[in-house]
Amino acid sequence: MNQYNILLDGAKMPDAWYNVAADLPTPVPPPLHPGTHQPLGPDDLAALFPMNLIEQEMSQERHISIPGEIMDAYRLWRPTPLRRAYRLEKALDTPAKIYYKNESVSPSGSHKLNTAVAQAYYNQVSGVEALSTETGAGQWGTALSIACSMFGMKCSVYMVKVSFEQKPYRRTLMQTYGADVTPSPSDTTNAGRAFLEKYPDSTGSLGMAISEAVEVAATSGGKIKYSLGSVLNHVLLHQTIIGEEAKMQMESVGAYPDVVIGCCGGGSNFAGIAFPYMQDKLTQGKDIDVVAVEPTACPTLTRGVYAYDFGDTGELTPLLIQYTLGHNFVPPAIHAGGLRYHGVASLVAHLVKSGDVRAEAYHQNPVFEAGLTFAQAEGIVPAPESCHAIKAAIDAALACRESGEGKTILFNLSGHGHFDMSSYAAYFSGGLTDYDLEQKIIEQAVAEVPKV
Amino acid sequence: MNQYNILLDGAKMPDAWYNVAADLPTPVPPPLHPGTHQPLGPDDLAALFPMNLIEQEMSQERHISIPGEIMDAYRLWRPTPLRRAYRLEKALDTPAKIYYKNESVSPSGSHKLNTAVAQAYYNQVSGVEALSTETGAGQWGTALSIACSMFGMKCSVYMVKVSFEQKPYRRTLMQTYGADVTPSPSDTTNAGRAFLEKYPDSTGSLGMAISEAVEVAATSGGKIKYSLGSVLNHVLLHQTIIGEEAKMQMESVGAYPDVVIGCCGGGSNFAGIAFPYMQDKLTQGKDIDVVAVEPTACPTLTRGVYAYDFGDTGELTPLLIQYTLGHNFVPPAIHAGGLRYHGVASLVAHLVKSGDVRAEAYHQNPVFEAGLTFAQAEGIVPAPESCHAIKAAIDAALACRESGEGKTILFNLSGHGHFDMSSYAAYFSGGLTDYDLEQKIIEQAVAEVPKV
């Protein structure tokens, strides 16, 4: 009997992550060294990551066992509920069956904690004493702060200065878990000082915060490593606990999805819910409509190019194959901060390129409207990012109402919106803009993708 | 198979609330009419509450079945997890076993939703179209907003003006669920207008907000009823789902508590966890230390008098037997807003008076310190109110470390602190005051208790 999360009849959990790389018909083109353009070896990453995570990053194993210590940490909030959205179905008057996986119940309020505890664990057993990272809106920084607190490690978070000042509650939340939170650019790194000298009034950017966090790790002599919350293979791998668990839960009630939906920024929560079902689609030919949802204001998958590009504006990271709007692209200030990324994970890009995953883009006003419909029916206020998945699920359910089909729809509720109420207030007051990007702007941004 | 909250092996839930009134050795002195001082009859309450809730308020039945519609609503988040706090035990190096019931996973973020959905249901089936209520910090207003949205009713919340302005996110959260939120005092009621005329710059009080919400119901011709989030018998009754569920869950792992702890303001979350165990203590003579924890700054149970008193400053409510600091007592501005109440539920007072429940009081700095210890061990940031229960649980566990006893400790985590981060920030900056009330101040406040 699992005594961490007593659910009367016990609570089974998957004990392995799923690695979609093992089932791809064609391999993903490898990451390239930013200087030489040659494929990266493990040693090229050793300054930033411990070797056990580098091995996962490059692994072709289909399943990777979850260590007991991580299972114990997962049991603080996992298994997360899989819910049938009966009230939402009724509100939409649809014959569709809507299910959602509720990742908002994690202590950090989002799916991000699934990889944060794994990364903290693998670093701790490698003798690493502290992790450095960057955060924009704060979901990732919160998750890594909790994970480090669980494994007795220090955590340094470089938070984009404008968010540090506008979201004091997120900052306080991270401090509650014992993290050091520094507004970026800061005077604590060479990169930060150089930036402050050039632009003394800078409000920061995610690219600059990445540079600071990377510098802290790279110059620490191995005591501090760097941690990233999305995009990389091992990050997506850890998130597959979501979909593996959903499959067990759906099976326990005799259900199987016709449609699987996740919102998509860097790609981690989308991969989490979708990849375990991709296995069935790729290896058994299951007919599933797998949908990645992005904002129209940052249309990486729907209007970007498939190419090698940098992960950051500072051109410090390896070159990864991806859909990209160009690494200097700055999306409009939409409220789904977690979806404002110029690129996407290689694994997700590869599956969109092959046609196995379909991408859709939505404007933010209808996205918030969908979020409200969901909140009033199901009680949970969703994060703006998650509202994108909800919008796609509602549209699929309404299409069923038109066609009379009783499809089974599954989406991932990646997080709650408790720290996004200012965005809802802006929506209520009519203050949200739906941005249509001119083709010229996209072409200019994409022109800066490096020629490889 | 319950498909609302699929937990792999199903999820049993209690199907009845427990009414401690059935097992008291002596009956609780009845509520009195504020004018005549005669015991109240059902008709005296009919302007404010529907008859089905009035019957529950006066019931002596031991168990009251939970209607299917309320069970369906509960299944949106219930059963809530019962967790063994292994990490906290390890951090405290204690032989004690610590369990907590996690009510923070409800969509409203606290236990308040347990009675909100019940009250909304009973009103809806009575033909009531809307509910009015007051809220201070916002936990109760949030819960009733969700409940009304679930049952297709309108909800009017009078929010103390200073909180309305200081806690815009709480206000937005209620609006997300479709509630009307009005800062009190307002120009929408006679009571509010009179107050504004007398004190144009008033920042409001809970007493005034109650008067406005009551007036809206009383003058609606039966279309609108009033709803209260604590103190009354039927409110405490609905909260016993917490303790009934905990008993089933503890039993499933062969555990039984030596100590049961809840924080105590009006008394609803304390009653929720404690009353089902009080049944064992009262009818089977079980040796359980049942502890109600309050703030030193509002020491109702530890320094108040046992007497009949009003529930509000406006002297509009019936007279209830209780421990009270006097209905005009205004506690210092501590951060646990939900525990700043001059009185307490009659049922709780009766059990403290009889010695079956023990009361403890704590200062807010050690209470926040306990909350931090819990957050860093278990991952969840607790509400300031809940931190009081955590402090008592930690003290009990540390006493076990001294004595070597392996006691089993159970406490109720009544809510999360996602909307209380400004309080944590104040604690971090050293800005919290530990208030010791002079005996003279208590005596002056208590002198205003009416002579009955």
Interface residues (C-beta under 8 A of the other chain):
Chain A: M1 Q3 Y4 N5 I6 L7 L8 D9 G10 A11 K12 D72 L76 W77 P79 P81 L82 R83 R84 Y86 R87 V105 S106 P107 S108 G109 L113 I146 S149 M150 P168 Y169 R170 T172 L173 Q175 T176 Y177 G178 M248 Q249 S252 V253 L372 A375 Q376 E378 G379 I380 V381 H418 F419 M421 S422 Y424 A425 F428
Chain B: M1 Q3 Y4 N5 I6 L7 L8 D9 G10 A11 K12 D72 L76 W77 P79 P81 L82 R83 R84 Y86 R87 V105 S106 P107 S108 G109 L113 I146 S149 M150 P168 Y169 T172 L173 Q175 T176 Y177 G178 M248 Q249 S252 V253 L372 A375 Q376 E378 G379 I380 V381 H418 F419 M421 S422 Y424 A425 F428
